[in-house]
C-alpha cells in the first residue's frame, strides 16, 4: 500500500495555466492599439474650405500627393521632389490607367507648388482631385 501512495504523489500536473498568456496577449494588444496611430507619418495640412464629398472610388486607384505650407511634396507619405513625383506617377499610370491623383495642398502653400501637378495630370490624361475641407454647417 505504501508504494501505491508514493507513486500517486509523483504524478505531474499536465494542465497549462493560460491566464498569464492571456494577460500578455492583452497587454500587447493595448500597446499596438496605442502606438499604431502614432506611427502614421502624415504631414500637418490645413485644407481650404469648400467643395462637397465625392462618389465612391476604389482605393487601389487613388494616389495621394501632399504639399505642406513650405511647398514640400510627399507621395504616399514619403518626402519626394517634383521630378521624382512625376516619374512615380508616370510609372503608376502606365500600370493602371484608371488612377486618380488626390492632391492635398495646405491653404498657405505657394500656388506655384501645385500647378505643376495639375499640368502633369492634364497633359497625361490622368484624373485628379483637389481635397478641401467640407463647409461648416451653421
Residue pairs with C-beta under 8 A, 6 or more apart in sequence:
40 77
41 77
42 66
42 77
43 66
43 68
43 72
43 74
44 68
45 66
45 67
45 68
45 69
45 104
45 105
45 106
46 69
46 106
46 107
46 108
47 104
47 105
47 106
47 107
47 131
47 132
47 133
48 107
48 132
48 133
49 132
49 133
49 134
49 135
49 136
50 132
50 133
50 135
51 130
51 132
51 134
51 135
52 134
53 134
54 129
57 100
60 96
61 96
61 98
61 99
61 100
62 99
62 100
62 102
63 75
63 76
63 89
63 92
63 99
63 100
63 101
63 102
64 75
64 76
64 77
64 102
64 104
65 73
65 74
65 75
65 85
65 89
65 101
65 102
65 103
65 104
65 117
66 73
66 74
66 75
66 77
66 104
66 105
67 73
67 74
67 103
67 104
67 105
67 106
67 109
67 113
67 114
68 74
68 106
68 109
69 106
69 108
69 109
70 109
71 109
71 110
71 112
71 113
72 79
73 79
73 80
73 81
73 82
73 85
73 113
74 80
75 84
75 85
75 88
75 89
80 88
82 116
85 117
86 116
86 120
89 99
89 101
89 120
89 121
89 124
89 126
90 124
92 99
93 99
93 124
93 126
99 126
99 127
100 126
100 127
100 128
100 129
101 117
101 121
101 126
101 127
101 128
101 129
102 128
102 129
102 131
103 114
103 117
103 118
103 128
103 129
103 130
103 131
104 131
105 113
105 114
105 130
105 131
114 130
117 128
118 128
120 126
121 127
121 128
